[in-house]
Amino acid sequence: MKNLKIYKKVLALITTTSIAIALPSLSTREDGKSHIINQDFTSANSDVPFAFLDNYKIYITNKDRSSLTSDDANSIYIIDERFRQDPNICIMESYKIVDREDMQRIIAILQEYERKYPSNWKRSEQSLLNEWLVHNLCSGISFRKSHTDDVDFNNADEKIYKEKILTHFFGN
């Protein structure tokens, strides 16, 4: 019970911090680096990266999660499940990405992917960042690792991570 109280306080602190900090321009960092969309990308069925971000290759695919394994630390696999009943995008092994700017830039890439290939997937940038931070925190303390190593950005969680999470954890 004591661990649960500590967990709630840490989670509330991280969430409060992420909400209090305004998102900078998501496609460009202070050092002027931005992501590059691969013009050779044609669909989520291809083995071609959707984008490049510094040293990362961002793959967006609709392949089965179990078929995606890579020893390449510079590859980020994103599963496009936006055409399900509850539209979703999943970042595999998202816990490995700990830099907030990289998270924000990957979120910008997801938003750009949605603009280029529209669906019913609708998530705000702030809720995506909040959810990712919560997943990384939980994974980092080995809390439900099988559920927190990857982050699923499904539509149903928009309200939880945008509005209600503070109320939930503060108990107000």
PLY file of the C-alpha trace (Angstrom):
ply
format ascii 1.0
element vertex 172
property float x
property float y
property float z
element edge 171
property int vertex1
property int vertex2
end_header
0.00 0.00 0.00
2.89 2.35 0.84
4.49 1.66 -2.57
1.20 2.49 -4.31
1.05 5.87 -2.55
4.64 6.66 -3.53
3.94 5.53 -7.10
0.88 7.82 -7.30
2.85 10.80 -6.00
5.73 10.28 -8.45
3.31 9.78 -11.31
1.38 12.93 -10.37
4.62 14.92 -10.20
5.75 13.77 -13.64
2.31 14.37 -15.13
2.07 17.83 -13.57
5.51 18.69 -14.91
4.67 17.50 -18.41
1.43 19.47 -18.45
3.07 22.61 -17.10
5.76 22.66 -19.78
4.51 23.92 -23.12
5.48 21.83 -26.12
8.01 23.54 -28.38
7.76 23.33 -32.13
7.67 19.61 -32.63
9.46 19.36 -35.93
12.58 21.34 -35.06
14.94 21.25 -32.06
16.93 24.17 -30.69
19.96 22.90 -32.58
17.98 23.25 -35.80
17.74 19.53 -36.51
14.42 18.26 -37.79
13.06 14.99 -39.00
12.97 14.02 -42.66
9.99 12.27 -44.23
11.09 9.52 -46.61
9.54 10.19 -50.02
10.03 6.50 -50.92
7.55 5.42 -48.24
4.35 4.23 -49.92
2.37 2.32 -47.30
2.46 0.71 -43.89
3.10 -2.62 -45.65
6.54 -1.60 -46.85
9.91 -2.26 -45.25
10.97 1.31 -45.98
11.29 3.80 -43.08
8.60 6.51 -42.95
11.02 9.07 -41.51
14.54 9.70 -40.31
15.26 11.48 -37.04
18.92 12.17 -36.30
20.30 8.60 -36.10
16.88 6.91 -35.90
15.01 5.20 -38.70
11.27 5.38 -37.99
9.36 2.43 -39.43
5.57 2.56 -39.49
3.99 -0.76 -40.31
0.76 -2.67 -39.92
2.58 -5.97 -39.50
1.92 -8.17 -36.48
3.82 -7.08 -33.36
5.30 -10.53 -32.80
6.96 -10.44 -36.22
8.92 -7.29 -35.44
12.30 -7.87 -33.91
15.43 -5.88 -34.47
18.89 -5.79 -33.03
19.32 -2.35 -34.58
19.20 0.17 -31.72
18.60 2.95 -34.24
15.32 1.54 -35.56
12.00 2.52 -34.03
9.02 0.37 -34.96
5.56 1.88 -34.87
2.49 -0.28 -35.43
-0.36 1.34 -37.32
-3.63 -0.01 -35.91
-5.66 3.11 -36.70
-8.40 1.27 -38.55
-9.58 -0.81 -35.60
-12.70 -0.05 -33.59
-10.53 1.93 -31.14
-7.88 3.48 -33.44
-4.37 2.99 -32.11
-0.72 3.59 -32.87
1.83 1.59 -30.88
5.50 2.48 -30.42
7.39 -0.74 -29.78
9.96 -0.66 -26.97
9.13 2.99 -26.32
10.81 2.79 -22.92
14.19 2.94 -24.71
13.47 6.51 -25.84
14.02 8.68 -22.78
14.90 12.07 -24.26
11.82 14.33 -24.05
12.76 16.18 -27.27
13.05 12.89 -29.15
9.62 11.89 -27.83
8.14 15.18 -28.98
9.74 14.87 -32.39
8.46 11.30 -32.81
5.00 12.53 -31.81
5.31 15.19 -34.51
6.15 12.43 -36.99
3.03 10.51 -35.90
0.91 13.62 -36.38
2.45 14.14 -39.82
1.77 10.50 -40.70
-1.87 11.01 -39.69
-2.14 14.12 -41.88
-0.60 12.29 -44.84
-2.65 9.09 -44.35
-5.87 10.21 -42.57
-7.91 7.96 -40.30
-10.16 8.26 -37.26
-7.14 8.30 -34.93
-7.36 11.54 -32.96
-4.92 12.29 -30.14
-3.53 15.59 -28.90
0.23 16.05 -28.74
0.04 16.74 -24.99
-1.90 13.56 -24.21
0.54 11.50 -26.29
3.53 12.94 -24.42
1.84 12.43 -21.03
0.99 8.82 -21.81
4.52 8.10 -23.02
6.04 9.61 -19.86
3.72 7.53 -17.66
4.61 4.36 -19.58
8.33 5.08 -19.25
7.97 5.71 -15.52
6.06 2.46 -15.00
8.50 0.49 -17.14
11.44 2.05 -15.31
10.17 0.84 -11.93
9.22 -2.56 -13.44
5.52 -1.93 -12.87
3.55 -4.14 -15.29
6.49 -4.19 -17.72
4.63 -6.41 -20.17
2.13 -3.55 -20.57
4.45 -0.57 -20.25
7.49 -1.38 -22.41
5.47 -0.40 -25.50
3.14 2.58 -25.57
-0.28 2.24 -27.20
-1.79 5.54 -28.27
-5.41 4.51 -28.68
-8.22 7.05 -28.94
-9.95 5.83 -25.77
-7.03 7.07 -23.64
-7.12 10.68 -24.90
-9.26 11.96 -22.03
-7.34 10.03 -19.38
-4.02 11.57 -20.29
-5.29 14.99 -21.29
-7.75 15.91 -18.56
-8.54 13.35 -15.89
-5.16 11.95 -14.93
-4.44 14.63 -12.32
-7.85 14.15 -10.73
-7.35 10.41 -10.72
-3.94 10.48 -9.04
-4.57 13.38 -6.66
-7.95 11.95 -5.66
-9.68 15.36 -5.97
0 1
1 2
2 3
3 4
4 5
5 6
6 7
7 8
8 9
9 10
10 11
11 12
12 13
13 14
14 15
15 16
16 17
17 18
18 19
19 20
20 21
21 22
22 23
23 24
24 25
25 26
26 27
27 28
28 29
29 30
30 31
31 32
32 33
33 34
34 35
35 36
36 37
37 38
38 39
39 40
40 41
41 42
42 43
43 44
44 45
45 46
46 47
47 48
48 49
49 50
50 51
51 52
52 53
53 54
54 55
55 56
56 57
57 58
58 59
59 60
60 61
61 62
62 63
63 64
64 65
65 66
66 67
67 68
68 69
69 70
70 71
71 72
72 73
73 74
74 75
75 76
76 77
77 78
78 79
79 80
80 81
81 82
82 83
83 84
84 85
85 86
86 87
87 88
88 89
89 90
90 91
91 92
92 93
93 94
94 95
95 96
96 97
97 98
98 99
99 100
100 101
101 102
102 103
103 104
104 105
105 106
106 107
107 108
108 109
109 110
110 111
111 112
112 113
113 114
114 115
115 116
116 117
117 118
118 119
119 120
120 121
121 122
122 123
123 124
124 125
125 126
126 127
127 128
128 129
129 130
130 131
131 132
132 133
133 134
134 135
135 136
136 137
137 138
138 139
139 140
140 141
141 142
142 143
143 144
144 145
145 146
146 147
147 148
148 149
149 150
150 151
151 152
152 153
153 154
154 155
155 156
156 157
157 158
158 159
159 160
160 161
161 162
162 163
163 164
164 165
165 166
166 167
167 168
168 169
169 170
170 171
